Amino acid sequence: MLKYHLKGISANVIWGSLPLYFYFSGEYPPLFFLLAQIISTFILLGLYLKLMRAEETQRFSLKLNLIPALLLMLNWGGYAVAIKSGYVIEASYAYLLLPILLLSVSIFSGESNQKKDWFFFSLSLFIVFLEFYISGNFPFIGLLISVPFVLYLLWHKKHNLDPLTGLFNETKAMLPLCCLLWFFIDFGFIESVKLNDWAMLLMLGFITFLPLTLFVSASKKVSFNVLSLYQIMSPILGMIIGFHLYHQDISTYKFILYSSLALTLIVYNMTNQIGTKNESY
């Protein structure tokens, strides 16, 4: 059982450490990273699926896979643009907004309507709006990254798509869209790309599907309440990297509000975990 918990923790450590990759991967346009992420993920995940379960790699439906492909491109592209523009803390903040958005969907869809859910949702929303009121900056970057991903998750849930096969088919649907990206990228730098940089670009596909593979494996044995606790690690780690490596300033009030938001989400998930244990007795 311990190895499944370690897989869940490892997945979130990798997600939270993504700014490290962009820090050491060279100064290239964000859209070039998006292009590399799509192509390398398609190739490496295709090889993985062929080795592990080849029969599932052929299930492609443009009707099912095009919309999540577009949503994922927005998520990946928004994250790459934010990180390469130096907005690491703002990009990490997106993954603190993510559980709030998921909770709002759960509440307003009627899946969860307990007073406890409303309390933590209202408290989280209050903290978000308080940060907006004090700073005067609407969290466009956080929402640009988190909203497409929430819609992506909801699409997968609605159509019961396998995460890995779905990701492979979605990157397949993205390949023609890569031709459009081509016109928005100035490839004047391409001759200066070194061999180790090409290896780093290929690695982007690996670190895209590896944490997903670990997370899917962990979810088979570890409850989602526990996994939700582990997921708080990702934005916290990203913010630490943004502060120390990217030298982003974080004011005292932001530190307090972000910490309060993270603590609120941790307490909420812990109450869910306790409630689940009580129901089992």
N, C-alpha and C positions, 0 to 999 in steps of 0.2 A: 504493500500500500504506500510505503514511503516514497518509492520511485515515482509514483503518479503525482504525488504532491511536489516532488522535485521537478517534474516535467512542467507542471503548472507554474511554478516559481520561475523556472528557466525561460519559459515562453515570455513572461512579462518582463524579465530582466533584459531579454533581447529586444523586445519592443521599446522598452524605456531607454535602451542604449543606442538606438538608431542614430541620434545626433552625433555619436562618436564616429559612425561610419562616414557621414557627410563631412565631418571635420577633417578626417584623414584621407579623403578620396579625391582631392584636387579641386581646383576652382573651375568648374564647368557649369554651363547653363542648367538651371533646374529642369527644363523640359528635356534636356539630353539625358538626365538621370531618369526621368519618367520613361523615356524611350528605352533605355537600358533595362529598367526594371520590368517592363512589359515583356521584352524579348527574352531576357535571361530567365525570368520566372516561367515563361511558356516552355522554354527548352528544358530546364532542369526539372520542373515539375512533371513534364511529359515523360522524361526518362524515369523519374521515380515511380510514376504510376504504371509505366510499362513493366517495370521490374516487380512491383508489388501486386498490382491487380489490373492487368492489361485490358481485361474485358470492359472496364468502366471508362477507359479513355475515349471511347468512340461515341459516347452519349452527348451529342451536341445539338442544341436547339437555339436558333437565333432568337426565337420568340421569348425563350426563358433566360438566355444569357446576355442579350444585348443591353438591357436596362441595368442589371447589376455591374456589367462591364463599364458603362458610362459613369455610374456612381463611384466605382472603385478608382477610375481614372481621376475623378475630381478629388477623391480622398488622397491618393498617392501624389498627384500633382500639387495639390494645395499644401501638403506636408513638405514636399521637396522645395517648393518656392519659399515657404515660411522659414525653413531651416537655413537654406542657402542665402536668405536675406537677413539672417541674424535674429529671427524671431523664434528662438528655441523655446523659451518659456511660454510664449503664446501658443505655440504648436502643442506643447505638452499640456497646457490648460484645456485643450480640446478633449483630452481623455479624462479630465475631471468633469467636463460637461456631459460626456457620453453617458454615464450611468444615470444622470439627472434626466436626460432626454428619454432614455429607455424606461425609466420609472414613470415619466409623464405619459408615455404611450401605454404602459401597463394600466395606469389609473384611468385615463380617458377612454380606453377601449373596454373598460369594465373587467379586465382580468384581475385587477387588484384594487380593492376599494376600502381597505381597512383604514382606521383613523391614524394608525402608526405610519402608513405609507403617505397619507396626506400631510402629516406633521413633518416628516423628514423631507418631503418634496418641497413644502412651503419654506422650510428653513434653508434648504439648499438654494432655492430660487431667491430668497431674501439676500443671502450672501453674495450671489452673482450680481444682483441688481445694486447692492451696496457698493461693490467694487466698481461697477459701471458708473454709479453716481459720483463716487469720490474721484475716480480717474478721469471721467468724461470721455473715455474711450470704449465704444461698443465692441464686444468681442467678436469682430468679423472673422478673424483668422481662426479662432476656436470653433466657431459655428461652420465655417467653410469646410473644415476638416471633419468635424464630428457629425453634422447633419447627413451628408452623403453616406457615411458609414452606418449610421442608424438605419437609414432607408435600405441600405444594402443588407443589413442583418434581418430586417423585417421581410424583405423579398425572399431571402433564403428560408426563413421560417415559414412563410406562406406557402412556398412551393416545395418545401422539404428537400432542399438541395444538399447534396454531400459537399462539405466544405472544400476538400482537396480537389475532387473532380470538378466541382463548380468553379473553383479558381482557375483550373486548367482551361476549361471551356470559355471562361470569361476573358482570359488573356488571349485565347484564340480569336474571340470576337473583337478584341482590341487591335489585333495586327493590322487590319485595313485602316484603322483610325491612326495608326502610326504614320501612315503616308501624309496625313494632314499635319501632324507634328513636324514633319520634315520641313515644311514651308515656313515654320516659325522659329527654326533653329539656324543660327549662323554657324556653319561647320568650318569656319576659318581656323579653328583651334585644333582640328582633327589630326594634323600632322605632328603636333606636339604631344599627343597622347602616348605615354610610354607603355611598355609591355605590362608592367606591374599595375598601371592604371586600368588596362583592359581586364586584368584579372580581378581587380576591385569591382569593376562594373558587372562582371559575371557573378561575383559574390553577392551582389544586390538581390539577384533572383533567389539565391540560397537562403539569405536572411529574411526574405519575404515569406517563403513557404515553410521554413524550418520551425519558427515559433507557432505557426498555425498547426503544423503536424503534432508538435508537443502538446499544444492546448487541447486539440481534439482527442488525443490519447488520454490526457489527464481527465477530461470531462467524462470518460467512461467509468471512472472509479471514484472521482472526487466530486462532491456536490457543488452546484453552481453558486451556492451561498459562500462556500470557502473560496472558490475560484474568483468570485467577485472581490473578496478581500485581497487576494493576490494581485488583482488588476490595479489596485490603488498604487502598487509599487511603480508601475510604468510611468505615470505622469510625474511622480515625485522624483524618480531617477532622472527623467528628462530635464526637469527644472534645475536639479543640482548640476547637471552637465552644462546647461545654458548659463548658469551663474559662474561656474569655475572655468570652463574652457572657452566659452564664447564671450565671457566678461560682460554679460548682460546685468544691468542694475535691477535690483528688485527692492522696492521701497518697503519700509516697515509695515505700512498698512496692507500692502499686497501680500507680504509674507504671512501676516496674521490672518488675512481673509482666506488665502489659499490653504493655509494649515487648518483653519476652521472648517473649510469645505471638505478637505480630505478626512478630517476627524469625523465630521457628520456622516460621510459615506461609510466610513469604517464602522461606526456605531450602528448605523442602519443595517449593514450586512451582518454584523454580529447578532443583532436582535432577530434577524431572519433565521440565522443559524440556530440560535437558542429555541426559537419557535418551532423550527423543524424537528429538533431533538425532542421537544416536549410532546409534539404530535405523534411521535413514534412510540411513546410509552403508553 
